[in-house]
Amino acid sequence: MPTLADLAPGQRAEVLSVTGPPALVQRLYEFGLLEGEPVEVLARAPLGDPLEIGIGNSRLSLRKSEAAGIGVRPL
């Protein structure tokens, strides 16, 4: 299954799963990163880490290791 870390800037996807340490998963849920939600990769830092995603009307920066725990289905 592809992860959010695999997507290029400009690609959109639907969140299928969120895994990782319980505190991180809870925090991502609080930001609205829930299963079934559409997300878009907006930008990547020059070395690829972190990446900026758009979810709803919000923007969120994630480390590549955190994004690797978010399973997605490209749209």
TATANOR-V988649 format. One line per field, one symbol per residue. ss: DSSP state (H for helix, E for strand, C for the rest). phi: phi as a letter, one per 20 degrees, with the letter a starting at -180 (. if undefined). burial: 1 if it has 9 or more other ideal C-beta (glycine too) atoms within 8 Angstrom, else 0. Layout:
ss = ???
phi = ???
burial = ???
This chain:
ss = CCEHHHCCCCCEEEEEEECCCHHHHHHHHHCCCCCCCEEEEEEECCCCCCEEEEECCEEEEECHHHHCCEEEEEC
phi = .fdffeeegnedbdfdbccqggffffffffenedgnefcceeacfgenbecdddcmedccdcffffffedfccgd
burial = 011110100010111001000001100110111000111110010000011111100001010101111111000
